[in-house]
């Protein structure tokens, strides 16, 4: 059993209806109202948050904030214990030496979907990112994170540079190389 999913199930089971309602309210800037209205359990809320890359086994900060806002220190402690015990797979996190995200998000602009298609991202995932985020820079950052997660250790700067050049984004490719 996946320890992170087990943790989320445990947290979900411990939530009252009122606490779930408060958490849904706090997620209104991350999840569209219509989608939130269908959420009936913490498990459903967490599933949406994972799909939108707001929470992950290696990134529980937003979940911690939600639990702190509903004043569930017992669940925050459970989360802290998970973080201390769980060895996080290094493939899940981007390599510290390969972080051109800032350069790309600052300079790619409206061509971000073209770039991500060139990197092999599906239209469904691009649409999810498009719908989940209003800010263009945030869309690019989230798309790059998704690509890095999918590729793991195979997410290389060289592949990004090649994709940028294939999209005729040579200036951005040059900045990434620097």
Residue pairs with C-beta under 8 A, 6 or more apart in sequence:
2 57
3 57
3 82
3 85
3 86
4 56
4 57
4 82
4 86
7 78
7 79
7 82
8 42
8 43
8 46
9 43
10 78
11 42
11 46
11 63
11 67
11 75
11 78
11 79
12 41
12 42
12 43
12 45
12 46
13 42
14 72
14 74
14 75
15 23
15 42
15 70
15 72
19 70
19 72
20 39
20 41
20 42
20 45
22 69
22 70
23 42
23 45
23 66
23 69
23 70
24 36
24 39
24 45
26 65
26 66
26 69
27 36
27 45
27 49
27 66
28 36
30 49
30 52
30 54
30 62
30 132
31 48
31 49
31 52
31 132
32 131
35 48
38 44
39 45
39 48
46 55
46 63
49 55
49 62
49 63
50 56
51 128
52 128
52 132
53 142
53 145
53 146
53 149
54 62
55 62
55 63
56 92
56 149
57 86
57 88
57 92
58 88
58 89
58 92
58 93
60 79
60 82
60 83
63 79
64 76
64 79
67 75
67 76
67 79
68 76
90 153
91 152
91 153
92 149
92 152
94 101
94 145
94 148
94 155
95 153
95 155
98 155
98 156
98 157
100 157
100 160
100 176
101 140
101 141
101 144
101 145
103 172
103 175
103 176
104 115
104 140
104 144
104 160
104 164
104 172
104 176
105 137
105 140
105 141
105 144
106 137
107 169
107 171
107 172
107 175
108 115
108 140
108 164
108 169
108 172
109 136
110 136
111 167
111 169
112 136
112 139
112 140
112 143
113 126
113 130
114 167
115 163
115 164
115 167
115 169
116 126
116 143
116 147
117 123
117 126
118 163
118 166
118 167
119 147
119 159
119 160
119 163
120 147
121 143
121 146
121 147
121 150
125 143
125 146
126 143
129 139
129 142
129 143
129 146
130 139
132 142
133 139
133 142
147 155
148 155
151 159
157 176
160 176
161 173
161 176
161 177
164 170
164 172
164 173
164 176
165 173
